[in-house]
């Protein structure tokens, strides 16, 4: 009986920690994607001669950022 209670409580504690870890990892992934990889990808597109692809992507991201700033 004590073992069952221990296992249930252990899963509750570590389940919460796993949930926190997933949220933290998702936050770090978003930061890396938006601040690191997106500019590198856009610069790579420009150097590859794909300005006609990079400019619309940059414009769409700019519009989305402005809309989010207005709503906040």
N, CA, C and O atoms as a Tripos MOL2 file, in Angstrom:
@<TRIPOS>MOLECULE
protein
  288   287    72     0     0
PROTEIN
NO_CHARGES

@<TRIPOS>ATOM
      1 N           0.8210   -1.1990    0.0000 N.3       1 UNK1
      2 CA          0.0000    0.0000    0.0000 C.3       1 UNK1
      3 C           0.8610    1.2580    0.0000 C.2       1 UNK1
      4 O           0.6070    2.1970   -0.7550 O.2       1 UNK1
      5 N           1.8980    1.2670    0.8660 N.am      2 UNK2
      6 CA          2.7860    2.4390    0.9080 C.3       2 UNK2
      7 C           3.5320    2.6040   -0.4150 C.2       2 UNK2
      8 O           3.8000    3.7220   -0.8530 O.2       2 UNK2
      9 N           3.8590    1.4920   -1.0350 N.am      3 UNK3
     10 CA          4.5530    1.5600   -2.3130 C.3       3 UNK3
     11 C           3.6660    2.2040   -3.3670 C.2       3 UNK3
     12 O           4.1430    3.0220   -4.1540 O.2       3 UNK3
     13 N           2.4100    1.8590   -3.3980 N.am      4 UNK4
     14 CA          1.4760    2.4420   -4.3560 C.3       4 UNK4
     15 C           1.3270    3.9440   -4.1400 C.2       4 UNK4
     16 O           1.3260    4.7170   -5.0990 O.2       4 UNK4
     17 N           1.2030    4.3510   -2.8910 N.am      5 UNK5
     18 CA          1.0930    5.7810   -2.5810 C.3       5 UNK5
     19 C           2.3720    6.5000   -3.0050 C.2       5 UNK5
     20 O           2.3140    7.5830   -3.5870 O.2       5 UNK5
     21 N           3.5300    5.8970   -2.7130 N.am      6 UNK6
     22 CA          4.8090    6.4860   -3.0930 C.3       6 UNK6
     23 C           4.9070    6.6440   -4.6010 C.2       6 UNK6
     24 O           5.3340    7.6920   -5.0860 O.2       6 UNK6
     25 N           4.5220    5.6260   -5.3420 N.am      7 UNK7
     26 CA          4.5970    5.6770   -6.8070 C.3       7 UNK7
     27 C           3.6680    6.7540   -7.3620 C.2       7 UNK7
     28 O           4.0520    7.4900   -8.2700 O.2       7 UNK7
     29 N           2.4730    6.8520   -6.8370 N.am      8 UNK8
     30 CA          1.5150    7.8580   -7.2970 C.3       8 UNK8
     31 C           2.0500    9.2710   -7.0330 C.2       8 UNK8
     32 O           1.9920   10.1330   -7.9100 O.2       8 UNK8
     33 N           2.5630    9.5020   -5.8360 N.am      9 UNK9
     34 CA          3.0970   10.8180   -5.5040 C.3       9 UNK9
     35 C           4.3590   11.1350   -6.3150 C.2       9 UNK9
     36 O           4.5630   12.2770   -6.7280 O.2       9 UNK9
     37 N           5.1920   10.1330   -6.5380 N.am     10 UNK10
     38 CA          6.3930   10.3430   -7.3320 C.3      10 UNK10
     39 C           6.0290   10.7210   -8.7660 C.2      10 UNK10
     40 O           6.6420   11.6160   -9.3480 O.2      10 UNK10
     41 N           5.0450   10.0480   -9.3300 N.am     11 UNK11
     42 CA          4.6030   10.3810  -10.6870 C.3      11 UNK11
     43 C           4.0000   11.7780  -10.7370 C.2      11 UNK11
     44 O           4.1690   12.4900  -11.7280 O.2      11 UNK11
     45 N           3.3030   12.1750   -9.6890 N.am     12 UNK12
     46 CA          2.7240   13.5150   -9.6480 C.3      12 UNK12
     47 C           3.8270   14.5700   -9.6460 C.2      12 UNK12
     48 O           3.7470   15.5510  -10.3850 O.2      12 UNK12
     49 N           4.8370   14.3800   -8.8360 N.am     13 UNK13
     50 CA          5.9270   15.3560   -8.7440 C.3      13 UNK13
     51 C           6.7310   15.3850  -10.0350 C.2      13 UNK13
     52 O           6.9500   16.4520  -10.6090 O.2      13 UNK13
     53 N           7.1700   14.2180  -10.4950 N.am     14 UNK14
     54 CA          7.9950   14.1890  -11.6880 C.3      14 UNK14
     55 C           7.1880   14.4880  -12.9500 C.2      14 UNK14
     56 O           7.7410   14.9720  -13.9380 O.2      14 UNK14
     57 N           5.9010   14.2070  -12.9260 N.am     15 UNK15
     58 CA          5.0510   14.5860  -14.0600 C.3      15 UNK15
     59 C           4.9850   16.0910  -14.2080 C.2      15 UNK15
     60 O           5.0100   16.6130  -15.3230 O.2      15 UNK15
     61 N           4.9000   16.7930  -13.0800 N.am     16 UNK16
     62 CA          4.9110   18.2540  -13.1090 C.3      16 UNK16
     63 C           6.2450   18.7670  -13.6280 C.2      16 UNK16
     64 O           6.2910   19.7210  -14.4050 O.2      16 UNK16
     65 N           7.3280   18.1330  -13.1980 N.am     17 UNK17
     66 CA          8.6560   18.5570  -13.6420 C.3      17 UNK17
     67 C           8.8470   18.3100  -15.1360 C.2      17 UNK17
     68 O           9.4750   19.1140  -15.8240 O.2      17 UNK17
     69 N           8.3110   17.2080  -15.6360 N.am     18 UNK18
     70 CA          8.4060   16.9250  -17.0660 C.3      18 UNK18
     71 C           7.6070   17.9500  -17.8550 C.2      18 UNK18
     72 O           8.0480   18.4110  -18.9070 O.2      18 UNK18
     73 N           6.4320   18.3060  -17.3470 N.am     19 UNK19
     74 CA          5.6410   19.3340  -18.0110 C.3      19 UNK19
     75 C           6.3760   20.6670  -18.0570 C.2      19 UNK19
     76 O           6.3690   21.3450  -19.0840 O.2      19 UNK19
     77 N           7.0060   21.0440  -16.9540 N.am     20 UNK20
     78 CA          7.7870   22.2730  -16.9220 C.3      20 UNK20
     79 C           8.9550   22.2040  -17.8960 C.2      20 UNK20
     80 O           9.2550   23.1850  -18.5760 O.2      20 UNK20
     81 N           9.6190   21.0470  -17.9680 N.am     21 UNK21
     82 CA         10.7550   20.8820  -18.8760 C.3      21 UNK21
     83 C          10.3260   21.0160  -20.3310 C.2      21 UNK21
     84 O          11.0450   21.6070  -21.1370 O.2      21 UNK21
     85 N           9.1640   20.4740  -20.6720 N.am     22 UNK22
     86 CA          8.6630   20.5760  -22.0490 C.3      22 UNK22
     87 C           8.3520   22.0290  -22.3920 C.2      22 UNK22
     88 O           8.6720   22.4900  -23.4880 O.2      22 UNK22
     89 N           7.7250   22.7590  -21.4520 N.am     23 UNK23
     90 CA          7.4250   24.1730  -21.6940 C.3      23 UNK23
     91 C           8.7080   24.9760  -21.8520 C.2      23 UNK23
     92 O           8.7890   25.8420  -22.7240 O.2      23 UNK23
     93 N           9.7070   24.7050  -21.0280 N.am     24 UNK24
     94 CA         10.9790   25.4210  -21.1170 C.3      24 UNK24
     95 C          11.6830   25.1130  -22.4310 C.2      24 UNK24
     96 O          12.2240   26.0130  -23.0730 O.2      24 UNK24
     97 N          11.6790   23.8460  -22.8330 N.am     25 UNK25
     98 CA         12.3270   23.4700  -24.0850 C.3      25 UNK25
     99 C          11.6300   24.1210  -25.2690 C.2      25 UNK25
    100 O          12.2890   24.5460  -26.2180 O.2      25 UNK25
    101 N          10.3050   24.2030  -25.2260 N.am     26 UNK26
    102 CA          9.5690   24.8460  -26.3100 C.3      26 UNK26
    103 C           9.9110   26.3270  -26.3740 C.2      26 UNK26
    104 O          10.0640   26.8780  -27.4640 O.2      26 UNK26
    105 N          10.0320   26.9740  -25.2270 N.am     27 UNK27
    106 CA         10.3920   28.3870  -25.2020 C.3      27 UNK27
    107 C          11.7790   28.6260  -25.7710 C.2      27 UNK27
    108 O          11.9870   29.5660  -26.5380 O.2      27 UNK27
    109 N          12.7250   27.7780  -25.3950 N.am     28 UNK28
    110 CA         14.0890   27.9080  -25.9150 C.3      28 UNK28
    111 C          14.1110   27.6520  -27.4180 C.2      28 UNK28
    112 O          14.8370   28.3270  -28.1480 O.2      28 UNK28
    113 N          13.3330   26.6960  -27.8840 N.am     29 UNK29
    114 CA         13.2700   26.4070  -29.3120 C.3      29 UNK29
    115 C          12.7180   27.5950  -30.0850 C.2      29 UNK29
    116 O          13.2370   27.9330  -31.1490 O.2      29 UNK29
    117 N          11.6750   28.2340  -29.5680 N.am     30 UNK30
    118 CA         11.1130   29.4040  -30.2480 C.3      30 UNK30
    119 C          12.1340   30.5300  -30.3230 C.2      30 UNK30
    120 O          12.2670   31.1800  -31.3600 O.2      30 UNK30
    121 N          12.8480   30.7620  -29.2450 N.am     31 UNK31
    122 CA         13.8650   31.8220  -29.2440 C.3      31 UNK31
    123 C          14.9340   31.5160  -30.2850 C.2      31 UNK31
    124 O          15.3320   32.3940  -31.0500 O.2      31 UNK31
    125 N          15.3930   30.2790  -30.3140 N.am     32 UNK32
    126 CA         16.4200   29.9150  -31.2980 C.3      32 UNK32
    127 C          15.9080   30.0630  -32.7290 C.2      32 UNK32
    128 O          16.6270   30.5540  -33.6000 O.2      32 UNK32
    129 N          14.6890   29.6450  -32.9680 N.am     33 UNK33
    130 CA         14.1570   29.7340  -34.3270 C.3      33 UNK33
    131 C          13.9890   31.1770  -34.7810 C.2      33 UNK33
    132 O          14.3670   31.5260  -35.8990 O.2      33 UNK33
    133 N          13.4240   32.0160  -33.9180 N.am     34 UNK34
    134 CA         13.1070   33.3840  -34.3190 C.3      34 UNK34
    135 C          14.3160   34.2960  -34.3120 C.2      34 UNK34
    136 O          14.4190   35.1740  -35.1690 O.2      34 UNK34
    137 N          15.2260   34.1200  -33.3840 N.am     35 UNK35
    138 CA         16.3270   35.0660  -33.2390 C.3      35 UNK35
    139 C          17.5910   34.5870  -33.9440 C.2      35 UNK35
    140 O          18.3830   35.4090  -34.4040 O.2      35 UNK35
    141 N          17.7930   33.2880  -34.0380 N.am     36 UNK36
    142 CA         19.0340   32.7740  -34.6180 C.3      36 UNK36
    143 C          18.8300   32.2540  -36.0360 C.2      36 UNK36
    144 O          19.4620   32.7380  -36.9750 O.2      36 UNK36
    145 N          17.9540   31.2750  -36.1910 N.am     37 UNK37
    146 CA         17.8710   30.5740  -37.4620 C.3      37 UNK37
    147 C          17.1460   31.3540  -38.5550 C.2      37 UNK37
    148 O          17.5440   31.2790  -39.7170 O.2      37 UNK37
    149 N          16.1010   32.0970  -38.2190 N.am     38 UNK38
    150 CA         15.3650   32.8310  -39.2410 C.3      38 UNK38
    151 C          16.2400   33.8680  -39.9470 C.2      38 UNK38
    152 O          16.2360   33.9100  -41.1770 O.2      38 UNK38
    153 N          16.9970   34.7130  -39.2190 N.am     39 UNK39
    154 CA         17.8790   35.6440  -39.9370 C.3      39 UNK39
    155 C          18.9490   34.9410  -40.7670 C.2      39 UNK39
    156 O          19.2980   35.4000  -41.8540 O.2      39 UNK39
    157 N          19.4690   33.8230  -40.2510 N.am     40 UNK40
    158 CA         20.4800   33.0870  -41.0190 C.3      40 UNK40
    159 C          19.8690   32.5420  -42.3090 C.2      40 UNK40
    160 O          20.5000   32.5930  -43.3640 O.2      40 UNK40
    161 N          18.6620   32.0300  -42.2290 N.am     41 UNK41
    162 CA         17.9810   31.5070  -43.4210 C.3      41 UNK41
    163 C          17.7260   32.6310  -44.4150 C.2      41 UNK41
    164 O          17.9470   32.4530  -45.6130 O.2      41 UNK41
    165 N          17.2620   33.7930  -43.9380 N.am     42 UNK42
    166 CA         17.0000   34.9170  -44.8450 C.3      42 UNK42
    167 C          18.2880   35.4220  -45.4940 C.2      42 UNK42
    168 O          18.3030   35.7200  -46.6880 O.2      42 UNK42
    169 N          19.3590   35.5190  -44.7230 N.am     43 UNK43
    170 CA         20.6440   35.9450  -45.2890 C.3      43 UNK43
    171 C          21.1320   34.9210  -46.3070 C.2      43 UNK43
    172 O          21.6470   35.2870  -47.3630 O.2      43 UNK43
    173 N          20.9710   33.6480  -45.9920 N.am     44 UNK44
    174 CA         21.3500   32.5990  -46.9410 C.3      44 UNK44
    175 C          20.5560   32.6870  -48.2370 C.2      44 UNK44
    176 O          21.1090   32.4780  -49.3170 O.2      44 UNK44
    177 N          19.2680   32.9940  -48.1400 N.am     45 UNK45
    178 CA         18.4540   33.1460  -49.3520 C.3      45 UNK45
    179 C          18.9420   34.3200  -50.1880 C.2      45 UNK45
    180 O          18.9890   34.2300  -51.4150 O.2      45 UNK45
    181 N          19.3050   35.4170  -49.5380 N.am     46 UNK46
    182 CA         19.7940   36.5870  -50.2790 C.3      46 UNK46
    183 C          21.1120   36.2630  -50.9680 C.2      46 UNK46
    184 O          21.2980   36.5980  -52.1380 O.2      46 UNK46
    185 N          22.0320   35.6120  -50.2510 N.am     47 UNK47
    186 CA         23.3220   35.2630  -50.8570 C.3      47 UNK47
    187 C          23.1660   34.2400  -51.9790 C.2      47 UNK47
    188 O          23.9810   34.2030  -52.9010 O.2      47 UNK47
    189 N          22.1390   33.4230  -51.9090 N.am     48 UNK48
    190 CA         21.8990   32.4260  -52.9560 C.3      48 UNK48
    191 C          21.1870   33.0330  -54.1630 C.2      48 UNK48
    192 O          20.9520   32.3500  -55.1600 O.2      48 UNK48
    193 N          20.8490   34.3100  -54.0690 N.am     49 UNK49
    194 CA         20.1820   34.9620  -55.1910 C.3      49 UNK49
    195 C          18.6760   34.8110  -55.1650 C.2      49 UNK49
    196 O          18.0190   35.0400  -56.1800 O.2      49 UNK49
    197 N          18.1230   34.4370  -54.0480 N.am     50 UNK50
    198 CA         16.6860   34.2400  -53.9470 C.3      50 UNK50
    199 C          16.0300   35.3980  -53.1900 C.2      50 UNK50
    200 O          15.2360   35.1920  -52.2720 O.2      50 UNK50
    201 N          16.3840   36.6130  -53.5990 N.am     51 UNK51
    202 CA         15.8310   37.7960  -52.9410 C.3      51 UNK51
    203 C          14.3190   37.8370  -53.1240 C.2      51 UNK51
    204 O          13.5960   38.2880  -52.2350 O.2      51 UNK51
    205 N          13.8450   37.3720  -54.2580 N.am     52 UNK52
    206 CA         12.4050   37.3690  -54.5220 C.3      52 UNK52
    207 C          11.6520   36.4210  -53.6030 C.2      52 UNK52
    208 O          10.4280   36.5090  -53.5100 O.2      52 UNK52
    209 N          12.3440   35.5230  -52.9260 N.am     53 UNK53
    210 CA         11.7210   34.6610  -51.9210 C.3      53 UNK53
    211 C          11.9110   35.2620  -50.5260 C.2      53 UNK53
    212 O          11.0060   35.2130  -49.6940 O.2      53 UNK53
    213 N          13.0940   35.8290  -50.2770 N.am     54 UNK54
    214 CA         13.4230   36.3400  -48.9450 C.3      54 UNK54
    215 C          12.6100   37.5840  -48.5910 C.2      54 UNK54
    216 O          12.1760   37.7260  -47.4480 O.2      54 UNK54
    217 N          12.3980   38.4790  -49.5420 N.am     55 UNK55
    218 CA         11.6870   39.7320  -49.2540 C.3      55 UNK55
    219 C          10.2180   39.4840  -48.8730 C.2      55 UNK55
    220 O           9.7560   40.0600  -47.8880 O.2      55 UNK55
    221 N           9.4710   38.6580  -49.6040 N.am     56 UNK56
    222 CA          8.0920   38.3950  -49.1560 C.3      56 UNK56
    223 C           8.0140   37.7190  -47.7840 C.2      56 UNK56
    224 O           7.1170   38.0220  -46.9970 O.2      56 UNK56
    225 N           8.9430   36.8090  -47.4920 N.am     57 UNK57
    226 CA          8.9660   36.1780  -46.1750 C.3      57 UNK57
    227 C           9.1980   37.2310  -45.1040 C.2      57 UNK57
    228 O           8.5250   37.2390  -44.0740 O.2      57 UNK57
    229 N          10.1560   38.1220  -45.3520 N.am     58 UNK58
    230 CA         10.4440   39.1920  -44.3930 C.3      58 UNK58
    231 C           9.2590   40.1290  -44.2480 C.2      58 UNK58
    232 O           8.9790   40.5920  -43.1430 O.2      58 UNK58
    233 N           8.5590   40.4210  -45.3310 N.am     59 UNK59
    234 CA          7.3930   41.3000  -45.2660 C.3      59 UNK59
    235 C           6.2520   40.6490  -44.4660 C.2      59 UNK59
    236 O           5.6020   41.3140  -43.6600 O.2      59 UNK59
    237 N           6.0180   39.3730  -44.6870 N.am     60 UNK60
    238 CA          4.9610   38.6620  -43.9600 C.3      60 UNK60
    239 C           5.2680   38.6430  -42.4710 C.2      60 UNK60
    240 O           4.3840   38.8830  -41.6480 O.2      60 UNK60
    241 N           6.5120   38.3600  -42.1230 N.am     61 UNK61
    242 CA          6.9060   38.3410  -40.7140 C.3      61 UNK61
    243 C           6.7570   39.7310  -40.1040 C.2      61 UNK61
    244 O           6.3230   39.8600  -38.9590 O.2      61 UNK61
    245 N           7.1090   40.7650  -40.8510 N.am     62 UNK62
    246 CA          6.9550   42.1340  -40.3630 C.3      62 UNK62
    247 C           5.5070   42.4960  -40.1070 C.2      62 UNK62
    248 O           5.1960   43.1130  -39.0890 O.2      62 UNK62
    249 N           4.6140   42.1220  -41.0160 N.am     63 UNK63
    250 CA          3.1870   42.4090  -40.8450 C.3      63 UNK63
    251 C           2.6330   41.6720  -39.6320 C.2      63 UNK63
    252 O           1.8730   42.2460  -38.8530 O.2      63 UNK63
    253 N           3.0060   40.4110  -39.4670 N.am     64 UNK64
    254 CA          2.5390   39.6420  -38.3190 C.3      64 UNK64
    255 C           3.0320   40.2730  -37.0220 C.2      64 UNK64
    256 O           2.2890   40.3510  -36.0440 O.2      64 UNK64
    257 N           4.2810   40.7230  -37.0140 N.am     65 UNK65
    258 CA          4.8370   41.3720  -35.8190 C.3      65 UNK65
    259 C           4.0970   42.6540  -35.4950 C.2      65 UNK65
    260 O           3.8110   42.9310  -34.3300 O.2      65 UNK65
    261 N           3.7840   43.4400  -36.5180 N.am     66 UNK66
    262 CA          3.0380   44.6750  -36.2810 C.3      66 UNK66
    263 C           1.6320   44.3990  -35.7410 C.2      66 UNK66
    264 O           1.1650   45.0900  -34.8350 O.2      66 UNK66
    265 N           0.9650   43.3960  -36.2960 N.am     67 UNK67
    266 CA         -0.3760   43.0490  -35.8240 C.3      67 UNK67
    267 C          -0.3280   42.5880  -34.3730 C.2      67 UNK67
    268 O          -1.1860   42.9580  -33.5720 O.2      67 UNK67
    269 N           0.6820   41.7740  -34.0310 N.am     68 UNK68
    270 CA          0.8160   41.3200  -32.6490 C.3      68 UNK68
    271 C           1.1110   42.4890  -31.7180 C.2      68 UNK68
    272 O           0.6180   42.5150  -30.5900 O.2      68 UNK68
    273 N           1.9030   43.4530  -32.1680 N.am     69 UNK69
    274 CA          2.2430   44.6030  -31.3320 C.3      69 UNK69
    275 C           1.0210   45.4730  -31.0890 C.2      69 UNK69
    276 O           0.8640   46.0260  -30.0000 O.2      69 UNK69
    277 N           0.1570   45.6020  -32.0850 N.am     70 UNK70
    278 CA         -1.0480   46.4190  -31.9370 C.3      70 UNK70
    279 C          -2.0280   45.7540  -30.9800 C.2      70 UNK70
    280 O          -2.6700   46.4370  -30.1820 O.2      70 UNK70
    281 N          -2.1520   44.4260  -31.0490 N.am     71 UNK71
    282 CA         -3.0940   43.6970  -30.1830 C.3      71 UNK71
    283 C          -2.6190   43.6840  -28.7280 C.2      71 UNK71
    284 O          -3.4360   43.6270  -27.8090 O.2      71 UNK71
    285 N          -1.3180   43.7360  -28.5210 N.am     72 UNK72
    286 CA         -0.7790   43.6210  -27.1460 C.3      72 UNK72
    287 C          -0.8760   44.9020  -26.3690 C.2      72 UNK72
    288 O          -0.4660   44.9530  -25.2100 O.2      72 UNK72
@<TRIPOS>BOND
     1     1     2 1
     2     2     3 1
     3     3     4 2
     4     3     5 am
     5     5     6 1
     6     6     7 1
     7     7     8 2
     8     7     9 am
     9     9    10 1
    10    10    11 1
    11    11    12 2
    12    11    13 am
    13    13    14 1
    14    14    15 1
    15    15    16 2
    16    15    17 am
    17    17    18 1
    18    18    19 1
    19    19    20 2
    20    19    21 am
    21    21    22 1
    22    22    23 1
    23    23    24 2
    24    23    25 am
    25    25    26 1
    26    26    27 1
    27    27    28 2
    28    27    29 am
    29    29    30 1
    30    30    31 1
    31    31    32 2
    32    31    33 am
    33    33    34 1
    34    34    35 1
    35    35    36 2
    36    35    37 am
    37    37    38 1
    38    38    39 1
    39    39    40 2
    40    39    41 am
    41    41    42 1
    42    42    43 1
    43    43    44 2
    44    43    45 am
    45    45    46 1
    46    46    47 1
    47    47    48 2
    48    47    49 am
    49    49    50 1
    50    50    51 1
    51    51    52 2
    52    51    53 am
    53    53    54 1
    54    54    55 1
    55    55    56 2
    56    55    57 am
    57    57    58 1
    58    58    59 1
    59    59    60 2
    60    59    61 am
    61    61    62 1
    62    62    63 1
    63    63    64 2
    64    63    65 am
    65    65    66 1
    66    66    67 1
    67    67    68 2
    68    67    69 am
    69    69    70 1
    70    70    71 1
    71    71    72 2
    72    71    73 am
    73    73    74 1
    74    74    75 1
    75    75    76 2
    76    75    77 am
    77    77    78 1
    78    78    79 1
    79    79    80 2
    80    79    81 am
    81    81    82 1
    82    82    83 1
    83    83    84 2
    84    83    85 am
    85    85    86 1
    86    86    87 1
    87    87    88 2
    88    87    89 am
    89    89    90 1
    90    90    91 1
    91    91    92 2
    92    91    93 am
    93    93    94 1
    94    94    95 1
    95    95    96 2
    96    95    97 am
    97    97    98 1
    98    98    99 1
    99    99   100 2
   100    99   101 am
   101   101   102 1
   102   102   103 1
   103   103   104 2
   104   103   105 am
   105   105   106 1
   106   106   107 1
   107   107   108 2
   108   107   109 am
   109   109   110 1
   110   110   111 1
   111   111   112 2
   112   111   113 am
   113   113   114 1
   114   114   115 1
   115   115   116 2
   116   115   117 am
   117   117   118 1
   118   118   119 1
   119   119   120 2
   120   119   121 am
   121   121   122 1
   122   122   123 1
   123   123   124 2
   124   123   125 am
   125   125   126 1
   126   126   127 1
   127   127   128 2
   128   127   129 am
   129   129   130 1
   130   130   131 1
   131   131   132 2
   132   131   133 am
   133   133   134 1
   134   134   135 1
   135   135   136 2
   136   135   137 am
   137   137   138 1
   138   138   139 1
   139   139   140 2
   140   139   141 am
   141   141   142 1
   142   142   143 1
   143   143   144 2
   144   143   145 am
   145   145   146 1
   146   146   147 1
   147   147   148 2
   148   147   149 am
   149   149   150 1
   150   150   151 1
   151   151   152 2
   152   151   153 am
   153   153   154 1
   154   154   155 1
   155   155   156 2
   156   155   157 am
   157   157   158 1
   158   158   159 1
   159   159   160 2
   160   159   161 am
   161   161   162 1
   162   162   163 1
   163   163   164 2
   164   163   165 am
   165   165   166 1
   166   166   167 1
   167   167   168 2
   168   167   169 am
   169   169   170 1
   170   170   171 1
   171   171   172 2
   172   171   173 am
   173   173   174 1
   174   174   175 1
   175   175   176 2
   176   175   177 am
   177   177   178 1
   178   178   179 1
   179   179   180 2
   180   179   181 am
   181   181   182 1
   182   182   183 1
   183   183   184 2
   184   183   185 am
   185   185   186 1
   186   186   187 1
   187   187   188 2
   188   187   189 am
   189   189   190 1
   190   190   191 1
   191   191   192 2
   192   191   193 am
   193   193   194 1
   194   194   195 1
   195   195   196 2
   196   195   197 am
   197   197   198 1
   198   198   199 1
   199   199   200 2
   200   199   201 am
   201   201   202 1
   202   202   203 1
   203   203   204 2
   204   203   205 am
   205   205   206 1
   206   206   207 1
   207   207   208 2
   208   207   209 am
   209   209   210 1
   210   210   211 1
   211   211   212 2
   212   211   213 am
   213   213   214 1
   214   214   215 1
   215   215   216 2
   216   215   217 am
   217   217   218 1
   218   218   219 1
   219   219   220 2
   220   219   221 am
   221   221   222 1
   222   222   223 1
   223   223   224 2
   224   223   225 am
   225   225   226 1
   226   226   227 1
   227   227   228 2
   228   227   229 am
   229   229   230 1
   230   230   231 1
   231   231   232 2
   232   231   233 am
   233   233   234 1
   234   234   235 1
   235   235   236 2
   236   235   237 am
   237   237   238 1
   238   238   239 1
   239   239   240 2
   240   239   241 am
   241   241   242 1
   242   242   243 1
   243   243   244 2
   244   243   245 am
   245   245   246 1
   246   246   247 1
   247   247   248 2
   248   247   249 am
   249   249   250 1
   250   250   251 1
   251   251   252 2
   252   251   253 am
   253   253   254 1
   254   254   255 1
   255   255   256 2
   256   255   257 am
   257   257   258 1
   258   258   259 1
   259   259   260 2
   260   259   261 am
   261   261   262 1
   262   262   263 1
   263   263   264 2
   264   263   265 am
   265   265   266 1
   266   266   267 1
   267   267   268 2
   268   267   269 am
   269   269   270 1
   270   270   271 1
   271   271   272 2
   272   271   273 am
   273   273   274 1
   274   274   275 1
   275   275   276 2
   276   275   277 am
   277   277   278 1
   278   278   279 1
   279   279   280 2
   280   279   281 am
   281   281   282 1
   282   282   283 1
   283   283   284 2
   284   283   285 am
   285   285   286 1
   286   286   287 1
   287   287   288 2
@<TRIPOS>SUBSTRUCTURE
     1 UNK1         2 RESIDUE 1 A UNK
     2 UNK2         6 RESIDUE 1 A UNK
     3 UNK3        10 RESIDUE 1 A UNK
     4 UNK4        14 RESIDUE 1 A UNK
     5 UNK5        18 RESIDUE 1 A UNK
     6 UNK6        22 RESIDUE 1 A UNK
     7 UNK7        26 RESIDUE 1 A UNK
     8 UNK8        30 RESIDUE 1 A UNK
     9 UNK9        34 RESIDUE 1 A UNK
    10 UNK10       38 RESIDUE 1 A UNK
    11 UNK11       42 RESIDUE 1 A UNK
    12 UNK12       46 RESIDUE 1 A UNK
    13 UNK13       50 RESIDUE 1 A UNK
    14 UNK14       54 RESIDUE 1 A UNK
    15 UNK15       58 RESIDUE 1 A UNK
    16 UNK16       62 RESIDUE 1 A UNK
    17 UNK17       66 RESIDUE 1 A UNK
    18 UNK18       70 RESIDUE 1 A UNK
    19 UNK19       74 RESIDUE 1 A UNK
    20 UNK20       78 RESIDUE 1 A UNK
    21 UNK21       82 RESIDUE 1 A UNK
    22 UNK22       86 RESIDUE 1 A UNK
    23 UNK23       90 RESIDUE 1 A UNK
    24 UNK24       94 RESIDUE 1 A UNK
    25 UNK25       98 RESIDUE 1 A UNK
    26 UNK26      102 RESIDUE 1 A UNK
    27 UNK27      106 RESIDUE 1 A UNK
    28 UNK28      110 RESIDUE 1 A UNK
    29 UNK29      114 RESIDUE 1 A UNK
    30 UNK30      118 RESIDUE 1 A UNK
    31 UNK31      122 RESIDUE 1 A UNK
    32 UNK32      126 RESIDUE 1 A UNK
    33 UNK33      130 RESIDUE 1 A UNK
    34 UNK34      134 RESIDUE 1 A UNK
    35 UNK35      138 RESIDUE 1 A UNK
    36 UNK36      142 RESIDUE 1 A UNK
    37 UNK37      146 RESIDUE 1 A UNK
    38 UNK38      150 RESIDUE 1 A UNK
    39 UNK39      154 RESIDUE 1 A UNK
    40 UNK40      158 RESIDUE 1 A UNK
    41 UNK41      162 RESIDUE 1 A UNK
    42 UNK42      166 RESIDUE 1 A UNK
    43 UNK43      170 RESIDUE 1 A UNK
    44 UNK44      174 RESIDUE 1 A UNK
    45 UNK45      178 RESIDUE 1 A UNK
    46 UNK46      182 RESIDUE 1 A UNK
    47 UNK47      186 RESIDUE 1 A UNK
    48 UNK48      190 RESIDUE 1 A UNK
    49 UNK49      194 RESIDUE 1 A UNK
    50 UNK50      198 RESIDUE 1 A UNK
    51 UNK51      202 RESIDUE 1 A UNK
    52 UNK52      206 RESIDUE 1 A UNK
    53 UNK53      210 RESIDUE 1 A UNK
    54 UNK54      214 RESIDUE 1 A UNK
    55 UNK55      218 RESIDUE 1 A UNK
    56 UNK56      222 RESIDUE 1 A UNK
    57 UNK57      226 RESIDUE 1 A UNK
    58 UNK58      230 RESIDUE 1 A UNK
    59 UNK59      234 RESIDUE 1 A UNK
    60 UNK60      238 RESIDUE 1 A UNK
    61 UNK61      242 RESIDUE 1 A UNK
    62 UNK62      246 RESIDUE 1 A UNK
    63 UNK63      250 RESIDUE 1 A UNK
    64 UNK64      254 RESIDUE 1 A UNK
    65 UNK65      258 RESIDUE 1 A UNK
    66 UNK66      262 RESIDUE 1 A UNK
    67 UNK67      266 RESIDUE 1 A UNK
    68 UNK68      270 RESIDUE 1 A UNK
    69 UNK69      274 RESIDUE 1 A UNK
    70 UNK70      278 RESIDUE 1 A UNK
    71 UNK71      282 RESIDUE 1 A UNK
    72 UNK72      286 RESIDUE 1 A UNK
